[in-house]
Amino acid sequence: VDFINKPFELSSLLAHINAHLKRFDHTRLLNPLTGFPGRTIIDTEIKKRLTNRGKPFALMCIDINDLKLFNNSYGFLQGDNVIKLVAEILAECIKTGFIGHNGGDDFVVILEPERVDAVCQKIISMFDEQIHKLYHPADNDNAHKGLNVNPILTLSIGVSVNNKKQPFKRPLDIFDAASEMMEYSKSLQCSAYHKDDGQGKLHNHL
């Protein structure tokens, strides 16, 4: 990936080596399937934002429902395509903001609180529309008739907002709050999102 013309200075050689080692370390922290930052970078990003108490932010936890059943029917390679689809949708919907991939089908998004509703609705709409292309046509027909043994995949999103009304101190605290909201979403039989902005739990779904 690099070369240095002879003759070279030892300091220059060491600088090139150190630069590539740092780049390699950063690459290892990215999820190999999606290329999104993993848990270590996610935690660092949240800690950085928590220290800036004057600027509120929203943490979104995103999960694919029934992916295990899908993998049993279609195989893990096609299951990876579902995860890649979610990654593509997130990249399309969130041009500015932070997107992380904890692993498996767990994604994390950090963005401004005022953008949450529009972004969640767009993510869910795109997922519900595009997920059908990963199914066999016969299974899509059966799902339309209500005959499928395994339901069409849906998406659950839990959102917690860090602001003056509910200031969090640790990444784990806001993760737990967002995860609780996601459990509300999972209780529905459709793609949905729940949000807690410190003023009470708001229930939103498509």
C-alpha positions in Angstrom: 0.0 0.0 0.0 3.0 2.3 0.2 6.6 2.7 -0.9 9.5 5.0 -0.1 12.2 5.9 -2.7 15.8 5.1 -1.8 17.7 6.7 -0.2 15.4 7.5 2.7 15.7 8.9 6.1 15.0 6.5 9.0 12.6 9.1 10.6 10.6 9.1 7.4 10.4 5.3 7.3 9.2 5.1 10.9 6.6 7.8 10.2 5.2 5.8 7.3 5.1 2.6 9.4 3.4 4.3 12.3 0.8 5.9 10.0 -0.1 2.5 8.6 -0.2 0.8 12.0 -2.7 3.5 13.2 -4.8 3.0 10.1 -4.7 -0.8 10.6 -5.8 -0.4 14.2 -8.7 1.8 13.2 -9.8 -0.7 10.5 -9.9 -3.5 13.0 -12.5 -1.4 15.0 -14.9 -1.4 12.0 -17.5 -4.1 11.4 -16.2 -6.3 8.6 -19.7 -6.7 7.0 -20.8 -3.1 6.9 -17.7 -1.1 7.4 -19.5 0.9 10.2 -17.7 1.6 13.5 -18.0 -1.1 16.1 -18.7 -1.0 19.9 -15.4 0.6 20.9 -15.8 3.6 18.6 -19.5 3.8 19.5 -18.7 4.1 23.2 -16.1 6.7 22.5 -18.5 8.7 20.4 -21.2 8.6 23.1 -18.8 9.6 25.8 -17.6 12.5 23.8 -21.2 13.7 23.3 -22.1 13.2 26.9 -19.3 15.6 28.0 -20.8 18.3 25.8 -23.8 18.9 28.1 -25.0 22.0 26.3 -25.8 20.1 23.1 -28.6 17.4 23.3 -28.5 14.3 21.1 -30.6 11.3 20.4 -29.4 7.7 20.5 -31.3 5.2 18.2 -30.9 1.5 18.7 -32.1 -0.5 15.7 -32.8 -4.2 15.5 -34.1 -6.6 12.8 -37.0 -8.8 14.1 -37.1 -12.5 13.4 -33.8 -12.6 11.5 -33.0 -16.0 13.1 -36.1 -17.5 11.5 -35.1 -15.9 8.2 -31.6 -17.4 8.4 -33.1 -20.8 9.1 -35.2 -20.6 5.8 -32.8 -18.7 3.5 -29.4 -19.3 5.0 -26.8 -17.0 6.7 -25.5 -15.5 3.4 -29.0 -14.2 2.6 -29.3 -13.1 6.2 -26.1 -11.0 5.7 -27.8 -9.4 2.7 -30.6 -8.3 5.1 -28.0 -6.7 7.4 -26.3 -5.0 4.4 -29.7 -3.7 3.3 -30.3 -2.1 6.6 -26.8 -0.6 6.4 -27.5 0.9 3.0 -30.8 2.3 4.2 -29.2 4.0 7.2 -26.5 5.4 5.0 -29.1 6.8 2.7 -31.3 8.3 5.4 -28.5 9.7 7.6 -26.2 11.9 5.5 -25.0 13.7 8.6 -24.8 11.9 11.9 -23.1 8.9 13.4 -23.9 5.3 12.4 -22.4 2.3 14.3 -22.8 -1.4 14.0 -22.6 -3.3 17.3 -22.5 -6.7 15.4 -25.2 -9.1 14.3 -28.3 -7.1 13.5 -27.8 -4.4 16.1 -27.2 -0.9 14.7 -26.7 2.4 16.6 -27.4 6.0 15.3 -26.6 9.3 16.9 -28.2 12.5 15.6 -30.0 15.7 16.5 -33.3 15.1 18.5 -35.4 17.2 16.1 -34.5 14.8 13.2 -35.5 11.6 14.9 -39.2 11.3 13.8 -38.6 12.0 10.1 -35.5 9.8 10.0 -37.2 6.8 11.8 -40.2 7.1 9.5 -38.0 7.1 6.4 -35.9 4.2 7.6 -39.0 2.1 8.4 -40.7 3.0 5.1 -37.7 2.1 3.0 -37.1 -1.2 4.9 -40.7 -2.3 4.6 -40.6 -1.6 0.9 -37.3 -3.1 0.1 -37.1 -6.2 2.3 -39.5 -8.1 -0.1 -36.8 -8.2 -2.8 -34.8 -10.6 -0.5 -37.7 -13.2 -0.5 -38.7 -15.7 -3.1 -41.7 -14.4 -5.1 -43.8 -17.3 -3.8 -43.1 -16.3 -0.2 -44.1 -12.7 -0.9 -47.4 -13.9 -2.4 -48.1 -16.2 0.6 -47.3 -13.3 2.9 -49.7 -11.1 1.1 -52.4 -13.8 1.6 -51.4 -14.3 5.2 -50.2 -17.8 4.5 -46.5 -17.6 5.5 -45.3 -19.7 8.4 -42.5 -17.2 9.0 -43.5 -13.5 9.0 -41.9 -11.0 6.7 -39.0 -9.3 8.6 -39.7 -6.0 10.4 -37.6 -3.4 12.0 -37.7 -2.1 15.6 -36.2 1.2 16.7 -35.8 2.5 20.3 -34.8 6.1 20.8 -33.6 8.0 23.9 -32.8 11.7 24.0 -30.0 13.1 26.2 -31.0 16.6 27.2 -31.5 18.9 30.2 -34.6 17.0 31.3 -32.9 13.6 31.3 -29.1 14.0 31.4 -27.3 10.7 31.2 -23.8 10.2 32.7 -22.7 7.0 31.1 -23.0 5.4 27.7 -24.6 2.3 29.3 -27.4 4.4 30.8 -28.6 5.9 27.5 -28.1 2.5 25.9 -30.4 0.9 28.5 -33.0 3.7 28.0 -33.0 3.3 24.2 -33.1 -0.5 24.6 -36.2 -0.2 26.8 -37.9 1.8 24.0 -37.0 -0.8 21.5 -38.7 -3.5 23.5 -41.9 -1.5 23.2 -41.5 -1.5 19.5 -40.9 -5.2 19.4 -44.2 -5.8 21.1 -45.9 -4.7 17.9 -46.4 -6.9 14.9 -44.9 -4.4 12.5 -41.9 -2.1 11.9 -42.1 0.6 14.6 -40.2 3.0 16.7 -40.6 4.3 20.3 -39.0 7.4 21.7 -38.4 8.8 25.2 -37.4 12.4 25.1 -37.6 13.1 28.8 -41.2 14.2 28.6 -42.8 10.8 28.7 -42.7 7.8 26.3 -44.0 8.7 22.9 -45.4 5.8 20.8 -44.9 6.1 17.1 -45.3 3.5 14.4 -46.0 3.0 10.7 
